[in-house]
Amino acid sequence: MAEEWRVRLVIDSAVKGSSYRDLLRNRLGDDVTVSAEKMHIFLYTGSAKAAEEAEQVARAVLEEQGQLAEFRLERWDASGGSWRDVRDGEAEEPGGKPGPGRLRRGAGAVLRGAVQAAMYGDF
């Protein structure tokens, strides 16, 4: 399975993510890869739909345990070599078009480059 999608859970610093890793593995099954760090739990999947379903299960599990967490749905950006939060406008829209936030940032970078080139006579 290509794990292009993940849900990142940022949990309370008083609890280690590994405390919930096995519980989530049992609930989510073999279709979701679960890993944990000190304050993070990661749920890796092959599709956005599977990631959203894994997020719902994780929310229910943590709620049962009385644990709060921040949830982020992320997609692997191979061109940038990093994970991008799809809910903050950084990821691409369906059809390969950049989301509005990404487009604005790209235009800003081009404008800054043009201003610098003009200032230093490289234009």
Disulfide bonds with the S-S distance in Angstrom:
none
